Amino acid sequence: MQWLSKVMLRLRTGNILDRRNFVKTLKLREISELKTGPFGTQFSAKEYVSEGIPVINVKNIGYGNIISEGLDYVGNSTLERLSEHKLKTGDIVFGRKGSVDRHCLITKEQDGWMQGSDCIRVRLTDASVYSNFISYYLLTDAVKTKINNSAVGSTMASLNTDILGDVDINLPCYEEQYKIASVLSTIDQKIEKNKEINDYLSQQSSMVA
């Protein structure tokens, strides 16, 4: 079903970029607070524990989703000491190194998790902006291309708050943002369901062979 994913991606990208829906254009920094994760002087890998509060690091960031495999954890005392890096529902987290066009959207299931060192947190501050819509908008080819072209570093792409904050966000009204995000979320759920079915059928086929 790879063809379905590609078709849906083109459809949803086109919907979001349809200029007929726009009401205003703002920089990401104008509608959010951007914060880099804790520096090495604040947090050490030695503080990771086997169980505790999950930490979202670069390796856990997909394209709009969280990769739960390989999560690291910290204790409550570490999180409270670094409470300014505690994540909230609606936050968007980018990696600062490597595939810098990737991000994940924090849902209520990840509320209270911690932002990793090599990450940038985007926390929306404008009540007229819907976080799910912004997440989808940041996945469009135009935005990803801008981020990749602006990223610095000769050997590895590196993202900072200035580059990310300079991204233009074309905003329709809140009601339109909500409708667009709801439609795209439904499409994503169907794609994921199809993937689960395909994985199951593939597994059953290998058992019969």
C-alpha positions as CSV (number, residue, x, y, z in Angstrom):
1,M,0.0,0.0,0.0
2,Q,3.0,2.4,-0.5
3,W,1.1,4.0,-3.4
4,L,-1.7,4.9,-1.0
5,S,0.6,6.7,1.4
6,K,2.2,8.7,-1.5
7,V,-1.2,9.7,-2.9
8,M,-2.5,10.7,0.5
9,L,0.6,12.7,1.2
10,R,0.3,14.7,-2.1
11,L,-3.4,15.3,-1.4
12,R,-2.9,16.6,2.1
13,T,0.1,18.7,1.2
14,G,-2.0,20.3,-1.6
15,N,-4.9,21.0,0.8
16,I,-2.7,22.8,3.3
17,L,-1.0,24.9,0.7
18,D,-4.1,26.0,-1.1
19,R,-3.8,29.8,-0.9
20,R,-7.5,30.3,-1.1
21,N,-7.7,29.1,2.6
22,F,-5.1,31.6,4.0
23,V,-6.1,34.5,6.2
24,K,-2.6,35.6,7.3
25,T,1.0,34.7,7.1
26,L,3.2,34.8,10.2
27,K,6.7,33.6,11.2
28,L,6.8,30.6,13.5
29,R,8.5,32.7,16.1
30,E,5.5,35.1,16.1
31,I,3.1,32.4,17.2
32,S,5.3,30.3,19.5
33,E,8.1,30.1,22.0
34,L,11.1,28.1,20.8
35,K,13.4,26.5,23.3
36,T,16.6,24.4,23.0
37,G,17.0,21.3,25.1
38,P,19.2,21.2,28.2
39,F,22.9,21.7,27.6
40,G,25.6,19.3,28.6
41,T,26.4,21.4,31.6
42,Q,22.8,21.0,32.8
43,F,22.2,17.3,32.0
44,S,24.4,14.3,31.6
45,A,23.7,10.9,30.0
46,K,24.7,9.4,33.4
47,E,21.4,10.6,34.8
48,Y,19.4,8.2,32.6
49,V,17.7,5.4,34.6
50,S,16.1,2.1,33.5
51,E,12.6,3.2,34.4
52,G,11.0,6.6,34.9
53,I,10.0,9.6,32.8
54,P,10.5,9.1,29.1
55,V,12.9,11.5,27.3
56,I,12.4,12.5,23.6
57,N,15.7,12.5,21.9
58,V,16.5,12.9,18.2
59,K,16.3,9.1,17.6
60,N,12.7,9.2,18.8
61,I,11.5,11.9,16.3
62,G,9.7,10.8,13.2
63,Y,7.6,12.7,10.7
64,G,4.9,14.0,12.9
65,N,5.1,11.0,15.2
66,I,7.1,9.6,18.1
67,I,9.3,6.5,17.6
68,S,8.9,4.8,21.0
69,E,11.6,2.2,20.4
70,G,14.8,3.1,22.3
71,L,13.3,5.7,24.6
72,D,15.6,6.9,27.5
73,Y,14.3,7.7,30.9
74,V,15.1,10.0,33.8
75,G,14.0,10.1,37.4
76,N,11.4,12.6,38.9
77,S,14.2,14.6,40.6
78,T,16.0,15.1,37.3
79,L,12.8,16.2,35.6
80,E,11.9,18.6,38.3
81,R,15.4,20.1,38.3
82,L,14.9,20.6,34.5
83,S,11.2,21.4,34.7
84,E,11.5,24.1,32.0
85,H,12.1,21.2,29.6
86,K,9.0,19.4,30.6
87,L,6.7,18.8,27.6
88,K,3.1,19.7,27.3
89,T,0.3,18.5,25.1
90,G,0.4,20.4,21.8
91,D,4.2,21.0,21.9
92,I,6.1,20.2,18.7
93,V,9.7,18.8,19.0
94,F,12.4,19.0,16.3
95,G,15.8,17.4,16.3
96,R,18.7,19.8,16.1
97,K,21.0,17.5,14.2
98,G,20.8,15.0,11.3
99,S,17.3,14.9,9.6
100,V,16.3,18.3,10.9
101,D,13.1,18.4,8.9
102,R,11.5,15.8,11.2
103,H,9.4,16.6,14.2
104,C,6.9,15.0,16.6
105,L,3.7,16.4,18.0
106,I,3.2,15.9,21.8
107,T,-0.2,14.4,22.6
108,K,-1.8,13.9,26.0
109,E,-0.1,10.5,26.2
110,Q,3.3,12.2,26.3
111,D,2.3,15.1,28.5
112,G,4.9,15.5,31.2
113,W,7.7,13.8,29.3
114,M,11.1,15.5,29.0
115,Q,12.7,17.3,26.0
116,G,16.1,15.9,25.1
117,S,19.3,17.8,24.8
118,D,19.6,17.9,21.0
119,C,16.0,19.0,20.5
120,I,14.1,22.2,19.9
121,R,10.7,22.6,21.5
122,V,8.0,24.7,19.8
123,R,5.3,25.8,22.2
124,L,2.4,27.7,20.6
125,T,1.5,31.0,22.3
126,D,-1.3,32.2,20.0
127,A,-4.8,31.0,20.9
128,S,-5.9,31.3,17.3
129,V,-3.5,28.6,16.2
130,Y,-4.3,24.8,16.3
131,S,-1.2,22.7,17.1
132,N,-2.3,19.7,15.0
133,F,-2.6,21.9,12.0
134,I,0.8,23.5,12.5
135,S,2.3,20.0,12.8
136,Y,0.8,19.0,9.5
137,Y,1.8,22.3,7.9
138,L,5.4,21.7,9.0
139,L,5.4,18.4,7.2
140,T,4.7,20.0,3.8
141,D,7.4,19.7,1.2
142,A,7.8,23.5,1.0
143,V,8.6,23.8,4.7
144,K,10.9,20.8,4.9
145,T,12.8,22.1,1.9
146,K,13.2,25.5,3.5
147,I,14.5,23.9,6.8
148,N,16.9,21.6,5.0
149,N,18.2,24.4,2.8
150,S,18.7,26.7,5.8
151,A,20.3,24.2,8.1
152,V,24.0,24.8,8.8
153,G,26.9,22.4,9.1
154,S,29.3,21.0,6.6
155,T,29.2,17.4,7.7
156,M,25.9,17.2,9.5
157,A,22.8,19.4,9.1
158,S,22.2,21.5,12.2
159,L,19.1,23.4,13.2
160,N,18.7,26.3,15.6
161,T,15.9,28.4,16.9
162,D,16.6,31.3,14.6
163,I,16.3,29.1,11.5
164,L,13.2,27.4,12.7
165,G,11.6,30.6,13.9
166,D,12.0,32.1,10.5
167,V,9.6,29.6,8.9
168,D,6.6,31.2,7.3
169,I,3.2,29.8,8.5
170,N,0.2,30.4,6.2
171,L,-2.8,30.4,8.5
172,P,-6.5,30.0,7.6
173,C,-9.0,30.8,10.3
174,Y,-9.1,28.5,13.4
175,E,-12.2,26.6,12.3
176,E,-10.5,25.8,8.9
177,Q,-7.3,24.8,10.7
178,Y,-9.3,22.3,12.8
179,K,-11.2,20.9,9.9
180,I,-8.0,20.4,7.8
181,A,-6.2,18.7,10.7
182,S,-9.2,16.5,11.5
183,V,-9.4,15.2,7.8
184,L,-5.6,14.6,7.7
185,S,-5.7,12.8,11.0
186,T,-8.4,10.5,9.7
187,I,-6.3,9.8,6.6
188,D,-3.3,9.0,8.8
189,Q,-5.3,6.6,10.9
190,K,-6.5,4.8,7.8
191,I,-3.0,4.5,6.5
192,E,-1.8,3.2,9.8
193,K,-4.6,0.6,9.9
194,N,-3.8,-0.5,6.4
195,K,-0.1,-0.9,7.4
196,E,-1.1,-3.0,10.4
197,I,-3.2,-5.3,8.1
198,N,-0.4,-5.6,5.6
199,D,2.1,-6.5,8.3
200,Y,-0.3,-9.1,9.7
201,L,-0.9,-10.6,6.3
202,S,2.8,-10.6,5.6
203,Q,3.5,-12.4,8.9
204,Q,0.8,-15.0,8.2
205,S,2.2,-15.6,4.8
206,S,5.7,-16.2,6.1
207,M,4.3,-18.7,8.6
208,V,2.6,-20.7,5.8
209,A,5.5,-20.6,3.4
